[in-house]
């Protein structure tokens, strides 16, 4: 039985256990004078039974799925002749892939020992599915028996329910934490491998980015240049242009919608503004490449200025339009969360509406506004498609927004396109760039926490 089918059966058994457990609690309470003599409501007894049915079975099913494949692989490889046991890890992986291709029918002509191993693997799969099905269903039925036997008037079913829910919440939190740690460590270890080949000083302060590594030493470009300053400069330039567009427009839109607009206008304008957030980035990229970039080039050329067909200004301006809903929506929520008593107090002291907004509402809503702006900055730093289509791939170190530049994220994508081996500085450079993005985001979070803490203490 497939794992997905088995999981559905366990969920259905748990639902049935809830129904049986709830009914049994009512039955147990009837001789005592009704459910008022139960410690908890009947639904909690049903949930207790459902947990006994589902949780052990799902836990075993998850562990089985996690270790089943690796165990079967090892058992299959152990049946091969002695010469296969001396292969290195990469060669063993190729042999295992060929065995699985024989199993799937993708390879029809293979060595006899591999065909025998494939047949053995098929038998292991069948045995594994049978054993897992029997074990999981048996655990579910055993859990149902235990759950039903524990249904007594004095059992604190609600307390047990809350303990399980608390454990599930804790497990979810730990999954998020460990996932974050895993992401950080995976990027960090690969970045350290890169810095073993390229000095970190050359990477952080080098002024030339040309990560092409030739296969032979006599080829041109046999030693790449990994100075990331042009990438950092391009990322900051485009992000700064985007924020120069998004922050003023987004913040003023939020102030108008929350403080000046009527309810009718707000109900129309806010959804229309937030439609921008749902447009795919590739559509913005088309707009930037086909409309914004030619318009900027023709405009500045007519003014006697040299503008390329792909420019930081085109990418940054369109990216700023895309980010406006992030700033506007979050700032609007923060402004509307300011207590009305602060507004009334300001008006009572004779302040005008504009003075109240400037002196009272904006400072009070500043933590939420800063959070929205930093979210928009992170969005701008991580954008790729618009930059590829409107700003190009050239790693130019320039502060001229009319020239072509590239960003960190674009180069990460470029370095990892196609079949890549993670053993060359060219590929590992992507992880070093990713680590720099992570450090930048972390620094932005520290700034946001500092601002929020400062102003929250002042206005709470």
C-alpha positions in Angstrom: 0.0 0.0 0.0 1.4 3.4 -1.0 2.3 5.8 1.8 -0.2 8.4 0.7 -3.0 5.9 0.7 -2.0 4.7 4.1 -2.0 8.2 5.4 -5.5 8.8 4.1 -6.6 5.5 5.8 -5.1 6.6 9.1 -6.8 10.0 8.9 -10.1 8.3 8.2 -9.6 6.0 11.2 -8.8 9.0 13.4 -12.0 10.7 12.3 -13.9 7.5 13.1 -12.1 7.3 16.4 -13.3 10.8 17.2 -16.9 9.8 16.5 -16.7 6.6 18.5 -14.9 8.2 21.4 -17.4 11.1 21.6 -20.3 8.6 21.6 -18.7 6.4 24.2 -18.2 9.3 26.6 -21.9 10.1 26.3 -22.7 6.4 26.9 -20.4 6.3 30.0 -22.0 9.4 31.4 -25.6 8.3 31.1 -25.7 6.0 34.1 -24.3 8.8 36.2 -27.0 11.3 35.1 -25.6 12.8 31.9 -22.6 14.5 30.5 -22.5 17.1 33.3 -20.8 14.4 35.4 -17.9 14.2 32.8 -14.8 16.2 33.6 -14.7 17.5 30.0 -17.1 17.9 27.1 -17.7 14.8 25.0 -15.8 16.4 22.1 -12.6 16.3 24.1 -12.9 12.6 24.7 -13.4 12.2 21.0 -10.3 14.2 20.3 -8.4 12.1 22.8 -9.4 8.9 21.0 -8.5 10.4 17.6 -5.1 11.4 18.9 -4.5 7.8 20.2 -5.5 6.5 16.8 -3.6 9.0 14.6 -0.5 10.3 16.2 1.4 7.0 16.9 0.5 5.7 13.4 1.5 8.9 11.6 4.8 9.1 13.6 5.7 5.5 12.6 4.6 6.1 9.0 6.8 9.3 8.9 9.9 7.5 10.3 9.3 4.6 7.9 9.2 6.9 4.9 12.3 8.7 6.1 14.5 5.7 6.5 12.9 3.1 4.2 14.5 4.1 1.0 18.1 4.4 2.3 17.8 1.0 4.0 16.5 -0.7 0.8 19.3 1.0 -1.1 22.0 -0.4 1.2 20.4 -3.9 1.2 20.3 -3.9 -2.6 23.9 -2.8 -3.0 25.0 -5.5 -0.5 23.7 -8.1 -3.0 26.1 -7.0 -5.7 29.4 -8.8 -6.4 32.6 -7.8 -4.5 33.9 -5.4 -7.2 30.9 -3.2 -6.7 31.6 -2.9 -3.0 34.9 -1.1 -3.7 33.4 1.7 -5.7 33.5 5.3 -4.4 30.4 7.2 -3.4 29.8 8.8 -6.8 30.2 5.5 -8.7 28.0 3.8 -6.2 25.3 6.4 -6.8 25.5 5.8 -10.6 25.1 2.1 -10.1 22.1 2.6 -7.8 20.6 4.9 -10.4 21.0 2.3 -13.1 19.3 -0.3 -10.9 16.4 2.0 -10.3 16.2 2.7 -14.1 16.0 -1.1 -14.6 13.2 -1.2 -12.1 11.3 1.6 -13.8 11.8 0.1 -17.3 13.9 3.0 -18.5 16.9 0.6 -19.1 16.1 -2.7 -20.9 19.6 -4.0 -21.5 21.8 -4.1 -18.5 24.3 -6.4 -16.7 22.8 -9.5 -15.2 23.9 -8.7 -11.7 22.2 -5.3 -11.9 19.0 -7.0 -13.2 19.1 -9.4 -10.3 19.6 -6.5 -7.9 16.7 -4.7 -9.5 14.4 -7.7 -9.0 15.6 -7.9 -5.4 14.8 -4.2 -5.0 11.3 -4.8 -6.3 10.8 -7.6 -3.8 12.0 -5.2 -1.0 9.6 -2.5 -2.0 6.7 -5.0 -1.9 7.8 -6.3 1.5 8.3 -2.8 2.8 4.8 -1.7 1.7 3.2 -4.8 3.3 5.0 -4.4 6.6 4.3 -0.7 6.8 0.7 -1.2 6.1 0.3 -3.9 8.7 2.2 -2.0 11.3 0.6 1.3 10.8 -3.0 0.0 10.7 -2.3 -2.3 13.7 -1.0 0.7 15.7 -4.1 2.8 14.7 -6.4 0.0 15.9 -4.4 -0.5 19.1 -4.5 3.2 19.7 -8.2 3.2 19.2 -8.5 0.4 21.9 -6.4 2.3 24.3 -8.3 5.6 23.7 -11.6 4.0 24.2 -10.5 2.2 27.4 -9.3 5.5 28.9 -12.7 7.1 28.5 -13.9 7.5 32.1 -15.7 10.4 33.8 -12.7 11.3 35.9 -10.3 11.4 33.0 -9.2 15.0 32.2 -9.7 14.8 28.4 -9.5 18.5 27.9 -6.1 18.7 29.7 -4.8 15.8 27.5 -6.1 17.6 24.4 -4.4 20.8 25.3 -1.1 19.0 26.0 -1.1 17.4 22.6 -2.0 20.7 20.9 0.8 22.5 22.8 3.2 19.8 21.7 2.1 20.2 18.1 2.6 23.9 18.2 6.0 23.4 19.8 6.9 20.9 17.0 5.8 23.3 14.4 8.0 26.0 15.9 11.0 23.7 16.1 10.5 22.7 12.5 10.7 26.3 11.5 13.7 26.9 13.7 15.6 23.9 12.5 14.8 24.6 8.9 16.2 28.1 9.2 19.3 26.6 10.9 19.7 24.1 8.1 19.4 26.8 5.4 22.0 28.9 7.1 24.4 26.0 7.6 24.1 24.7 4.1 24.9 28.1 2.7 27.6 28.7 5.2 29.5 25.4 4.6 29.4 25.9 0.8 30.5 29.5 1.2 33.5 28.3 3.3 34.5 25.9 0.5 34.4 28.9 -1.9 36.6 31.0 0.4 39.2 28.2 0.5 39.7 28.8 -3.2 39.1 32.6 -3.3 40.3 34.8 -0.4 37.4 36.5 1.3 39.2 39.9 1.0 39.3 39.6 -2.7 35.6 38.6 -2.8 34.4 41.4 -0.6 36.6 44.2 -2.0 37.5 43.1 -5.5 36.4 45.5 -8.3 36.1 42.9 -11.1 33.5 40.2 -11.4 34.2 37.5 -14.1 33.4 34.1 -12.7 34.3 32.1 -15.8 36.6 29.2 -15.1 38.1 27.5 -18.2 38.6 23.7 -18.4 42.2 23.9 -19.5 44.8 26.3 -18.2 45.8 27.5 -21.7 42.3 28.8 -22.4 41.3 32.4 -22.0 39.7 33.2 -18.7 41.3 30.2 -17.0 41.3 32.1 -13.7 38.1 33.9 -12.9 37.7 37.2 -11.1 35.4 37.1 -8.1 35.3 40.7 -6.9 31.7 41.2 -5.7 31.8 45.0 -5.3 30.1 45.6 -8.7 27.3 43.2 -7.7 26.8 44.9 -4.3 26.9 48.3 -6.0 24.4 47.3 -8.6 22.1 45.7 -6.0 22.2 48.8 -3.8 21.7 51.2 -6.8 18.6 49.4 -8.1 17.2 48.9 -4.6 17.7 52.6 -3.8 15.9 53.7 -7.0 13.1 51.3 -6.2 12.7 52.6 -2.7 12.8 56.2 -3.9 9.8 55.4 -6.0 7.9 53.0 -3.6 8.4 54.7 -0.2 7.0 58.2 -1.0 4.2 57.0 -3.2 3.3 54.1 -0.9 3.5 56.2 2.3 1.5 59.1 0.9 -1.1 56.7 -0.5 -1.4 55.1 3.0 -1.9 58.5 4.6 -4.5 59.5 2.1 -6.5 56.3 2.4 -6.4 56.2 6.2 -6.8 59.9 7.0 -8.4 61.8 4.1 -10.3 59.4 1.8 -14.0 58.7 2.3 -15.1 55.1 3.0 -16.4 54.8 -0.6 -13.1 56.0 -2.1 -11.1 53.8 0.2 -13.1 50.7 -0.6 -12.4 51.2 -4.3 -8.8 52.6 -4.2 -7.3 50.2 -1.7 -8.2 46.9 -3.6 -7.1 48.5 -6.9 -3.8 49.5 -5.4 -3.2 46.1 -4.0 -3.9 44.5 -7.4 -0.3 45.5 -8.2 0.9 43.0 -5.6 -0.7 40.1 -7.4 0.9 40.8 -10.8 3.7 38.2 -11.6 7.2 39.7 -11.6 7.7 38.4 -15.2 4.9 40.7 -16.3 6.7 43.6 -14.7 9.8 42.5 -16.4 8.1 42.6 -19.8 6.8 46.1 -19.0 10.2 47.2 -18.0 11.9 45.8 -21.0 9.4 46.8 -23.7 8.0 50.1 -22.3 10.0 51.6 -19.5 13.5 51.0 -20.8 12.9 52.3 -24.3 11.1 55.3 -22.9 13.9 56.2 -20.5 16.5 55.7 -23.3 14.7 57.9 -25.8 13.9 60.6 -23.1 17.5 61.0 -21.9 18.9 60.6 -25.4 16.8 63.5 -26.5 18.3 65.5 -23.6 21.8 64.8 -24.9 22.6 62.2 -22.3 23.9 58.7 -23.0 21.5 56.1 -21.9 21.7 52.3 -22.6 18.8 50.1 -23.7 19.2 48.3 -20.3 19.6 50.5 -17.3 19.4 50.5 -13.6 16.8 53.3 -13.7 14.3 51.3 -15.8 14.7 48.2 -13.5 14.5 50.3 -10.3 11.6 52.4 -11.3 9.4 49.4 -12.4 10.5 47.5 -9.3 9.4 50.5 -7.2 6.0 50.3 -8.8 5.8 46.7 -7.9 6.7 47.3 -4.3 4.2 50.2 -3.7 1.5 47.8 -2.4 3.8 46.4 0.3 4.6 49.9 1.7 1.1 51.2 1.2 -0.8 48.3 2.7 1.4 47.8 5.8 1.7 51.5 6.4 -2.0 51.9 6.1 -2.6 49.2 8.7 0.0 50.8 11.0 -1.6 54.2 10.7 -5.1 52.9 11.3 -3.9 51.1 14.4 -3.0 54.4 16.1 -5.6 55.0 18.8 -8.2 57.7 18.1 -7.5 59.2 21.4 -4.1 60.5 20.1 -5.9 62.2 17.2 -8.5 63.7 19.5 -5.9 65.0 21.9 -4.0 66.7 19.1 -7.1 68.3 17.7 -8.1 69.4 21.2 -4.8 71.3 21.4 -5.6 73.1 18.2 -3.5 71.2 15.8 -4.6 70.9 12.2 -5.0 67.6 10.4 -1.7 67.8 8.6 0.1 68.8 11.9 -1.6 65.8 13.6 -0.4 63.5 10.9 3.1 64.8 11.0 3.6 65.3 14.7 1.4 62.5 16.2 0.2 59.8 13.8 3.4 59.1 11.9 5.7 58.9 15.0 3.2 56.6 16.7 2.8 54.4 13.6 6.6 54.5 12.8 7.3 50.9 13.9 4.8 49.5 11.5 5.9 51.8 8.7 9.5 50.8 9.2 8.5 47.2 9.1 6.7 47.7 5.8 9.7 49.7 4.4 12.2 47.0 5.4 9.9 44.3 4.0 9.9 46.3 0.7 13.7 46.6 0.8 14.1 42.8 1.2 11.7 42.4 -1.7 13.8 44.8 -3.8 17.1 43.1 -2.9 15.7 39.7 -3.7 14.1 40.5 -7.1 15.6 38.8 -10.1 13.3 38.7 -13.1 12.9 42.5 -13.6 16.6 43.0 -13.3 17.4 40.3 -15.8 15.0 41.7 -18.4 15.6 45.5 -17.8 19.0 45.9 -16.3 21.1 43.2 -17.9 23.8 40.9 -16.8 26.8 43.1 -17.1 28.7 43.6 -13.8 29.6 47.2 -14.1 30.9 49.2 -11.2 29.0 52.5 -11.7 26.7 54.9 -9.9 25.1 56.1 -13.2 21.5 54.9 -13.2 21.4 55.1 -17.0 24.0 52.3 -17.4 23.5 48.6 -17.4 24.2 46.9 -14.0 23.5 43.5 -12.4 22.6 42.3 -8.9 23.5 39.6 -6.5 20.4 37.5 -7.1 20.8 37.7 -10.9 24.3 36.4 -10.7 23.2 33.6 -8.3 20.8 32.4 -10.9 23.3 32.8 -13.7 25.9 30.7 -11.9 23.5 27.9 -11.1 21.8 27.6 -14.6 22.2 24.2 -16.2 23.9 21.1 -15.0 26.6 22.2 -12.5 29.1 20.4 -10.3 29.4 21.9 -6.9 33.2 21.6 -6.8 34.4 24.7 -8.7 34.7 28.3 -7.5 32.3 29.4 -10.2 29.4 27.4 -8.8 30.4 27.9 -5.1 30.4 31.6 -5.6 26.6 31.5 -5.7 26.6 30.3 -2.1 29.0 33.1 -1.0 26.7 35.6 -2.6 23.7 34.0 -0.9 25.5 34.3 2.4 26.1 38.0 1.8 22.3 38.4 1.2 21.6 36.6 4.4 23.9 38.9 6.4 22.3 42.0 4.8 18.8 40.8 5.6 19.9 40.1 9.2 21.3 43.6 9.5 18.1 45.0 8.3 16.2 43.0 10.9 18.4 44.4 13.6 17.7 47.9 12.5 14.0 47.2 12.4 14.0 45.8 15.9 15.9 48.7 17.2 13.4 51.2 15.7 10.4 49.3 16.8 11.7 49.0 20.3 12.6 52.6 20.6 9.2 54.0 19.4 7.0 51.3 20.9 8.3 52.2 24.4 7.6 55.9 23.7 4.0 55.6 22.4 2.6 52.4 24.0 
